[in-house]
Amino acid sequence: MERRYSRVLAAGIATAMAFTLSACGRFESVGGDDIGDVDLKLVAADYGDRPGNSSRLYWESLAMEFEAKNPGVTVDVDVYSWNEVAKKVAAMVKRGEAPDIAQIDTYAEYADQGLLYRADQLLSIATQADFLPALAEAGEVHRGVRRVQYGLPFVASTRVLFYNKELFAKAGITEPPRTWDDLRRDAAALKRAGVKIPYGLPLGPEEAQAETLNWILSGDGGYTNAHGGYTIDSPENVRTFEWLRDELVGKGLTNPHPGRTDRQDVFDAFTRGEVGMLNGHPTLMQQVDDKGVKYGTAPLPSKNGLSGATTGVADWMMAFKKRGHREAVGKFLDFAYSEKNVRQFADQYDLLPVTTSASEAMRADEKHRKLWEFLAQQPTAVYYPAYKRSWGSVAADLKESIGGVVERDGDPASVLEQLQREPDATENASEDSE
């Protein structure tokens, strides 16, 4: 009994010593071996629209604070625009130089290749449990009958219709449109009133997948069905793009060449008072407020005016195994997902937090009243099928091809059929190999 007590006491002392060393910033492997100093590599997307509000400033400040609390650990940060960040990460992975942490818009393809740590290998129980349930589920990959979380939601947004109040008044429009027919009629009135861009339609590569989802949801379609299978070329989706081609773009009620127009292009035009209405996310509010444009928001118009699901967009964090820094990465992520830090980033860009604690704090803060409409949409929002291994390539192909379907000679049926065919082949091949 005495010897057994000595072993337990010794184990307790060893555990306490390990905790003390770890608390001082020296990271250890599970087996207790000191792994020494750690240099973490993080690649992230830029949510700013100018150098003064670049996301680089947030990440560098967060890294400095983390490094001060964890001597021996450095965090090297690279921030790229949304047009290039996913390509940068893909190129690094291809060269065998995957970063420790990437913050981009898809994760499933890397998870399918076995390149990522699971969430439960990285995060404390408290951090993992704090994710909003719908977003935590969206970060899960199907492994047979199991669902395993590899994607860590970083920030989210939903979509509403923004409209310029002064331009609406000039065109004699008294309320925002509820149906597609209302939208077409209001866009025509704005055009007659001399508005440069009655409806802003960005189908360029920056975020074509979001504008597409806005429209196909409003036309009773979607990217997938209730069972998770792709429905990209569904009759509902085809009819939606035929309507856009014939009733909006074809009648000159949008910006010229939507397929070459990025989201930020129409956002900038809206802040200059050149756009009558467009679909937008919370960050646009900050940009418009800075320019003093008077605007209103409303639910996105739908085909029949019935209130349906809105687009939800989540961006993702993921941790690559390549450099072997699991413990240091986990500690950094626990720090990054603290209520204070999650709320700080969301607040800076008028985006939605992905944790319950930060969401509740925003709902209780009158300062964030403008975000309450977006926060209320989160539980029923429809997100990209980021859990599907083929979504990254589907989104990339969609960004390149979807804009052409609304041009005069565009063929929605054939383009959507091609987008459907590629993931069908990918998914079926992967299922056959499992």
C-alpha positions, 0 to 999 in steps of 0.5 A, spaced: 500 500 500 505 504 501 509 503 495 502 504 491 501 511 494 508 513 493 507 511 485 500 515 485 504 521 489 510 521 484 505 521 478 501 527 481 508 531 482 510 529 475 503 532 472 504 538 477 511 539 474 508 538 467 503 543 468 507 548 471 512 548 465 506 548 460 504 554 463 510 558 462 510 557 455 514 550 454 510 546 450 510 538 451 508 532 447 502 527 450 508 523 452 511 528 456 517 530 451 519 537 451 518 539 444 522 546 445 520 553 441 515 553 436 514 557 430 507 557 428 505 559 420 498 562 419 495 564 413 488 568 413 484 571 408 483 579 408 476 582 410 478 589 410 477 594 404 483 598 405 490 598 408 487 601 414 482 596 416 486 590 413 485 583 417 493 583 418 492 588 423 488 584 427 492 577 426 498 581 428 496 584 434 493 577 436 499 574 435 503 579 439 499 578 445 499 570 444 507 570 444 507 575 450 503 570 454 507 564 451 514 565 451 518 560 446 512 561 441 512 565 435 506 566 430 508 568 423 502 571 419 501 572 412 494 575 410 491 575 402 485 577 399 479 573 398 481 572 390 488 569 392 488 566 399 485 559 397 490 558 391 496 560 396 494 555 401 493 550 395 500 551 392 503 551 399 500 544 400 502 542 393 509 543 395 509 540 402 509 546 405 502 546 408 501 552 414 500 550 421 493 554 421 489 556 415 483 561 415 479 560 408 472 558 405 473 550 405 476 545 408 473 538 406 478 536 401 484 537 405 480 533 411 479 527 406 486 527 404 488 526 411 492 532 412 488 536 418 487 535 425 480 533 428 477 539 432 477 534 438 485 533 437 486 541 438 481 544 442 479 544 449 472 541 451 469 548 453 472 551 446 469 546 442 462 546 446 461 554 445 461 553 437 453 555 435 450 548 433 449 549 426 456 551 425 459 546 428 455 541 424 457 544 418 464 543 420 463 536 420 465 531 415 461 524 414 466 518 415 461 512 414 456 513 420 460 518 424 460 525 423 467 528 425 469 535 425 475 538 422 472 545 420 472 550 425 468 556 424 471 562 424 466 568 422 459 568 419 454 572 415 447 572 413 444 576 407 439 581 406 437 586 401 440 593 401 437 599 398 438 606 397 433 610 400 434 616 396 434 613 390 428 609 391 424 616 393 427 619 387 424 613 383 417 613 387 418 606 390 415 606 397 417 599 400 422 594 398 420 589 393 418 582 396 417 578 390 421 577 383 416 581 380 416 587 385 424 587 384 424 587 376 418 593 377 422 597 382 429 596 378 425 598 371 423 604 375 430 606 378 432 605 371 427 610 368 429 615 374 436 615 371 440 610 376 446 608 374 445 600 376 438 599 378 440 592 381 447 590 383 449 583 381 456 580 382 457 574 379 465 575 378 470 570 382 470 574 388 464 571 391 459 568 386 458 562 390 454 566 395 450 570 390 448 564 386 446 561 393 442 567 394 438 567 388 437 559 387 434 559 395 429 564 393 427 560 387 426 554 391 432 551 389 439 550 392 446 546 392 444 540 395 437 536 397 435 534 404 440 528 403 446 532 402 446 530 394 448 535 389 442 538 386 446 544 382 442 542 375 435 542 378 429 545 374 428 550 379 436 552 379 435 553 371 429 557 371 432 562 376 438 563 372 433 563 366 429 569 369 435 573 371 438 572 364 431 574 361 428 579 366 434 583 369 440 582 365 437 582 358 433 588 360 439 592 362 437 592 369 443 590 372 451 592 372 454 590 365 457 583 365 455 581 372 460 575 370 466 580 371 463 584 376 466 582 383 462 583 390 466 589 392 465 592 386 458 593 387 459 594 394 463 600 392 458 603 387 453 602 392 457 607 397 458 612 392 450 612 391 450 609 384 446 602 386 439 602 387 439 595 391 443 589 392 444 583 396 449 584 402 452 582 408 453 586 415 460 588 413 457 593 407 453 597 413 460 599 416 462 601 409 456 605 407 456 608 414 463 611 412 460 614 406 454 617 409 449 613 404 442 613 407 440 605 406 435 600 408 435 593 409 429 588 408 429 580 407 431 578 400 426 578 395 423 571 393 420 568 387 413 568 390 414 573 396 414 567 401 419 568 407 424 562 406 431 560 408 437 566 407 444 564 405 449 563 411 456 564 409 461 561 414 469 561 413 473 556 416 479 555 420 483 548 419 490 546 422 494 542 418 498 536 421 504 537 416 509 541 421 507 537 427 505 542 432 498 540 435 499 542 442 501 549 440 496 550 435 491 548 440 493 553 445 493 558 440 486 556 437 483 556 444 486 563 445 483 565 438 476 563 440 476 566 447 469 570 447 473 577 447 477 575 441 471 572 437 467 578 438 473 583 437 474 580 430 466 580 428 465 587 431 471 590 427 467 588 420 460 587 422 460 580 422 457 575 426 460 571 431 460 563 431 460 562 438 454 562 443 458 566 448 460 572 443 453 571 440 449 572 446 454 578 448 452 581 442 445 580 442 445 584 449 449 590 447 445 595 444 451 598 440 450 592 436 443 593 434 444 593 427 446 586 427 440 583 431 437 582 424 442 578 421 443 574 428 436 572 428 437 569 421 443 564 423 439 558 426 435 557 419 440 560 414 443 555 409 450 554 408 455 552 403 456 544 403 463 545 405 463 538 408 463 535 402 470 533 399 468 536 392 465 543 394 472 546 394 473 544 386 465 545 385 466 552 388 472 554 384 469 552 377 462 555 379 466 562 380 469 561 373 463 559 369 456 562 373 457 569 370 456 567 363 449 564 364 446 570 365 449 573 358 445 574 352 447 567 349 448 564 356 445 557 357 444 556 364 442 548 363 448 546 360 453 550 365 449 547 371 449 540 368 456 541 367 457 543 374 453 537 377 457 532 373 464 533 376 462 533 383 457 527 381 463 523 379 468 525 384 463 523 390 461 517 387 469 515 386 470 516 393 464 512 395 467 506 391 474 507 394 471 507 402 
